[in-house]
């Protein structure tokens, strides 16, 4: 009991130090003092984890009967029951001490494929120079590619696409070896721990049924027709004889030229989230007015946006607000994370103050969807509706369809490795090409260079992770729809979810909120929404 209490106390205090040091370093990334403090906080965190590493093995060494006796004899242990039950869940997959030591010693070796991939792609690969939209010669990089692939100039998109993927293709043997090594590592550890497959090894600790993963793949494959229709519409709207992969990110509506003041952004988000009820909006207002948010760009400030914090302290949100509608969506998203953290920490002890990966994006995307629905209800001009509908379709395309394509690739590569098949460059490229042809349909040209796209995806070195982007959006869409149609009962269930933190398994928490991710219905509903949005976009483009 005392060890568990001290673990919580150390975690809470260290969490404050770690969050403070790193957030201060993000205020000005050029400040060496702040960076030094962040590094010290990281080292301190590693030391604390090492010092407490003895605890889980000792608890796992206890038989279930002995542990149950402790619960009976020590009432103060009751708050730790789920945490200890979750630890005991993997008991049958923990090996004798000497074998566990061997696996631990394998840890650094097991990181080699990802380390090589990271060094190769972030440091050693040399990308070609191409001309940007203004005729300037620029050197390609992953970051620059992420901007150029949206370019309205087709030659720029094509050159960026071909330049990037041809470079990866030049390293196809090395990249195939690193990915195959990572897959083999997953297979090795799954078998060593007596799991039936790599997929089971990934999902079992979180009590996520394998059917959640496989049903998600099946459901998306059963609803590819709307995606194929979207590609047909995109080809027509862009007036292209052939729609290539480098054309997919071009928006069918221009970015809205609106400079939305910060106060107006707050009003839009506040009104969009009003269906969540007075308690939610009251705390949201507090976040807006009480210094939770670092709003604007600044010299040396970290790019992007995030929500962070520490137990016992209000959440923090980093933004780089520039007044675009996309920035308003980012505000809604990050405040979703912040409010999830706020309600959890106001209700749960530090033991359960986190959120599993499976639920981590649900609250943030729920906010995005509520904002989208609000804007569609209150916006009538054609240009704005085109933008919003394009935004909605691209969110589903990239978060559901594309991520489930990734998930299916992961499942197929692991199954082949488990069957003893070699994952050569040609095999990986064949799988990748086939999936893209199936997902995007006959109106998209799958260029030969795309066959190497698997070689640039870092997520594949953390297997069976990306499907949670799709399930998270599906859960959020289901919850948002119920909040808007059912009102207070759905809101009450949702607030209970926000307050629950990590106090139960993710699937059970979402069931309590009113969505069952074990069945196909949430993803089926996303496909129906996609089709409905597509109908409206097509009507607007055709002037109906």
N, C-alpha and C positions, 0 to 999 in steps of 0.2 A: 504493500500500500504506500509506504513512504517513498519507495523508488518511483512509483508512478506519479505521485504528487510532485516530487522533485523534477521529474522529467517535464511535467507540464510547466512548472515554475521557470525552469531554465529555458524551455522553448518560448515562453511568453516574453521573458526579459531579452533573450537573444533576438527574438523576432523584431522587437523595437529597435535594437541596435542595428540589425541588418537592414531593415527597411529605411531607417533614418539615413544611414551612411550611403546607401545606394541611391536613394532619391535625391540627396544633396549632390551626389556626383552627377546626376542627370540634369540638375539645374545649370551646371556649367561643366561640360565634359573636358574642357581645357584646364580645369583647376587641378593641379597635381596633388594638392593637399586632400581634396575631396576624394580623388581616385585612390589615394593611399589609405584613407579611412575605409573606403569600400572594400579594398583588398584585405585589410585587417579584419573586417567584419566577416568576410568570406572564410578566411583562415580560422577564425574563432568558431564559425559554424561547423566547419569540418572537424575541428578538435572536439567540439561538443558531441557531434554525431559519433565519433570514434569512441569517446568515453562512455557513451550510453549504449554502445553496440552489444554489450553483454546481455541486456535486459530481455530482448525478444527471444534469443535462444533459451534462456533460463525459463521463461514462461512456457515456451513450447515443450520443454522437457517435462513439464507437469502433466500428469494424466488428466483427462476431462473430469474424472471423479474427484481428484484432489482439488482442482480448480473450483468445481461446484461447491465443495466443502468450504473453501475460502469465502465464496459469495454468501453462504449460509451463516458462517461464523463472524464475518466482518461486514456488517451492513454498509459501512462507508465505501466499500468496493462497488456498490451498485451502479454508480455513474459510469464505471469503466466496463460494464458488462459487454456492451456491443463492441468496444474496441478490442477486448480480449477474445470475444467470440470470433471476430474478424481475423485476429491473429491465429486462433486455433483452427480456422477453416483450412489453412494450408498445412496443417500438421502432418497429414499423410504424404506430403510432398517435400518434407524436410528430411534430409539424409542424416546418417550418423555423423558425429562430430568430425571425425577424420576426413570423411568425404565432403562435408560442408567446407572444411578448411581448403581442400583441393579446389572446390568450385570458387571459393573466394579468391584464391590465388590465380585462378583463371580469369578473374574479372578484368584485369588490365589487358591481358592478351585478347579477350573478347572484344575490347573496344577498338582493336586495330583496324578492322574494316572501315568503321565510321571515321576514325582519325585520318586514315589515308585518303578517304573520300573528301573530307573537309580540307585537308592540306592541298590536295590536287585541285579542287574546284575553287578554293578561295585564294590560293597563293600561286600555284604553279601553272595553271592554264593561262595561255595568252590568247586573247580574243582579237579578231581583226578590227581594222578601222573602217567605218562606213560614213556616209554622208547623212546628216540629220535633215530635218524639214527646211532648215535655212541654208543648206548647202555646206555647212561646216563639217569638217572631218572630225569624227569623234571615235574614241576607242570603245568598243563594246564591253559591257560588263553585265553581270546579272541584274544589278540595280538599274542600269541604263536601259537594258532590254525591257524591264518591267514598265518603263515609260514609253519606249518607242513602239512597242507592240500595239499600243492604243492610237498610234499616229493616224491622222486622216490621210496621210500620203502613203499610198500603197507600196511604192518602191522602197520607202523607208522601212515599213513593216516587213516586207519580204527580205530585204537585205539584213535586217536585224535577226529575223528568224533563221535564215540560211547561215548567217555568220556564226550565230551562237551554237546551233545544233551541229553544224559541220565541225566545229571545234571539239564538241563532245564526241562526235563520231571518230575523230582522230585518236581518241583515247578509249575506244570501245572495249578493247581487251582488258585494260586496267580497270575500267569501270565495271565491267561484267565480273571481274575477279573480286572486286570489293563488295559488290552487292551479293554475289553468290556466297562470299565468306560471311556476310552478315546473316543471310538466310540460314546457312549451315550452323552458325552460332546459335540461332534461335532453336533450330531442330535439336542440337546437342543438349542445350539446357532443358528443353522440354522433356526429352527422353531421360536425361539424368534425374529429373525430378518426378519421373513416372507419370507424366501426362500423356494422353493419347495422341496429342498433336500440338503443334506450336500455337494454333489458335486457342485451344483449351488452356494452355499455359498462360496466355495473355489475359483471357477473360475470367478464368475461374476465381482468382483472388478477389475480384470485385463482384462475384456472384452474378455475372452477366451471362445468360444462357448463350451457347453458340448459335442458337436459332435466331437471336437478335441480329447477329452479323450476317448469317446466310439468308435470312428472310429479307433483310434490307437490300442485299444484292438482287434477290429475286424480284422484289417489289419494284425496284428501279428498272430492271430489265423488262418487266411487264408493262412499263409505262414509258417506253422510249419513243412512241409515236409523237407525243407533243414536242419532244426535242427535235425529232426529224423535221417536223412542221416548222419549228422555229428556224432551223437552218435554211429551209426553203424560202421562208419569208425574208431572212437576212440576205440571202443571195439576190432576191428580187429587189429589195429595198436599196441595196448597195449598187444595183445595176451591173452585176458581175456575170460574165459568162461562166466562170468557175469560182466557186467559193473554196479558198484554201484555208488551212489551219491558221495562217497568219492574219486572216480576215476576221476571226471569230470575236476578237476583243473590241473591234470598232463599234462604238455605240451607234444605235439607230436614232439617237436624239442628242443634240449638242449639250454640253455642260451649260447649265443655266447661268447667265451672266447677272447674278444677283449678289450684292454685297449685303449680307444679313448681319446687322449689328448684334453684338453679343447679348444685349438685353432681349432682342427679338428672338434669338435662338433659344434662350431660356423660356420665353413665353410659349414658343411652339412646342417645345418638349413638355412643358408643364401641362398644356392643354391636351396634348396627345396622350399623356399618361394619366389624365384625370379619371378614366374608367377604373384605375387601380385603387381608387378610394382616398378619402381624406387622410388616413394615417400615413399612407405611402407618400402622397403629395406634400404633406407637412414636412416629412423628413427630407424629401427631395429639395424643397425650398431652403431648408437648413443647409443642405449641401451647396446650393447656389450662393448663399449669403455668408456662410461661416468660414470661408477660406479653405474649402476642400479642394478647389480646382486651381491649378496653375494654367492660365488660359492661353496666353499669347506666345508666339515665337520670341526667342531671345538669342543673343549671341552665345554660342557654345552649348545651347540647350539641346538635349537629346531630341531626335526626330520622332515622329509618330505620336502614338497615344497609348495610355494604359491606365488602369486603376490598381492601386496597391494600398497597403496599410499594415498595421500590426494589431494584435489583440489588445483590446482596452483603449484603443485610440480610433478616432473617426477615420473613415477611408480618405484616401487622397486620389486625385485624378490629374494626370498630366495630359495636356492637350497642346496643339500648335494651331490655334484657331485662326482661320483666314477669311471667314465670312461666307463660305460656300455652303450650298445645301448639303453636300457630302459631309462637311464639317458638323452640320447639325445632326446628321445621322450618327456621326462619331460621338458627339456629346451624349445622345440618347443611349448608345451602346455602352459607353464607359460608365455612365451613371447607373445603368443596369447592373454592371459588376459591383459598383460602389454600394448600391442599395442592397444587393444580395449579401455583401459583406456586412453591412450595417445591421440588417435584421438578424442575420445569423449570430453575430457577436453579441447582440443585445439579448439573445435567448439561450445560446449554447455555452457550455464551459469550453475552455481552450482546447480540450481533447477533440471536440467535434466542430471547431471553428473554421475548418477548411471546407473545400468543395472538391469532389471527385472530378476527374477530367470529363466523365460522361455527362455531368450536370453543369460544368463550369460556364459554358456559353449560353445556357438556356435563358437566364434572366436578361442578359445583354441583348440577345437576338429578339426576345419577346418585346423589349422596348423598341427596337428597330421596327418590328412589324407593326406595333401600335402607332408609331410615328408615320409609317407609310400609309396605313389605313386612314389616319387622321388627315394626311395631306391629300389623299385621293378623294376623301369626302368633301374637303373644303377648297379644292382646286378645280377650276373649270377651263382655264385657257389651254389650248391645244399643245403649245410648246412645253408647258410644265407637266401636263399629263403624259406626253410622250417620254419625257425624261424619267418620270416616276415609274412608268410601266417598264421601260428599258432597265431601270435600276432593279426592279423586282425580278424580272426575268433573268438578268445576269447574276443576281444573288443566288437564285435557285440553280442556275446552270453550273456556276463555279463551286457552290457549297454542297450541293446534293449530287448532281450528275457527275461532275468531274471527280469529286472526292470518292464516290462509290466506284468509279472506274479505277481509281487508285487502289481502293480496297479490294476489288476483284483481282487486280494484278498481284497484290500481296498474297492473297489466298492461293492463287494459281501457282505462283513461284514456290511458296512453301509446300504445297501439296506435291509438286514435282520433286522438290528436294527430298521430301519424306519418302517418296517412292524410289529414290536413288537415281533420279535423272539429273543430267548435267545442265547447269544454267549457263550456257554459252552466250556470247553476244547475239548470235543469230536466233537462238531460242527466245531470249528476252525481247528482242526486237519484233519477232513474229507474234509473241503474245501481245505486245504493246500495240502493234498495228491492228491486229484483229479486234482488240477492245475498242480502239478509236473508230474503226469502221462501223462496228455494231452500235456504239453509243451515238455517233453523230449522223449516221445514215448516208444514203446514196448521193446527197447533194453536196457533200464535203469531200474535197480532194485530200486524201491522206498522203502528203508529200513524203518521199523516201527519207528525207532528213528527220521527219518526226519520229521515225522508228528508234531514234536515240534519245528521245525525251526522257525515258525512264532513268537515264544516266545523270540527270540533273536534279532529281527530287530527293532532298535530304530526309524527308519524312520516312522514306523506305528503310532507313537505318533505325527507326523506332517502330517496329512492326505492329500492325493492327491498331494504329492510332487514329488515322485520318477518317475512318468511318464515323467517328464521333462528331465530326463537323456536320455530317448529313443528319444523323439522328438528333443532334442538338437543335438544328434548325427545324426539323419536323416536330419535335416536342414543343419548341417555342411557338410555332405556327398554330399548333393544336390549342395550346394554352391561351394564346392571344385571341383566337376565335371564340373560345368559351367565355373569356372575360368580356368580350364585346356583346355576346348574344345572351349569356346566362346572367350576367351582372353579379350581384353580391355573393351568391353561393360559390361561383367560380373564383371570385376575388379572394374570398376567405381561404379556399383551398390553396390558391397561389401564394398567399402570404404565409400560410403554414409551411409550404415548400421553402420559401425564402428563409424562414426562421430555423429550418431543420439542419442546415449545414451539412455535416458529414455524419449525422447521427444514425443513419441507416444506409442500406445499400441503395445505389443510385436508382435502380429499376423500381424499388419499393417507394422511394421518395417521389418519383414521378407519378407512380400510380396514385399516391395520396393526393397529388396535385390534380389528378383527373386525366392523365394520359398514360396509355399502356404501350410502352415501346417494344413489348414482346410480340405484338401483332403487327400486321401490315397497315392498319388504318391510318396512322399519322403520315407515313410516306405516301400513301395513296391520296390523302387529302392534299399534300403538297403538289402532287402531279395534277390534280384537278384545278388547284389554284393557278398553277403554271399555265394550263390550257386556257383558263378563263382570262388571265392577264394577256395571253397571246392573242386571243380573239379581239380584245379591246384594242391592243396595239395595232393589229392588222387593220381594224376598222378605221382607226385614226390615220394610218399611213395611206389608206386607200380613199380617204376623204369622206367616209360614210358617217 
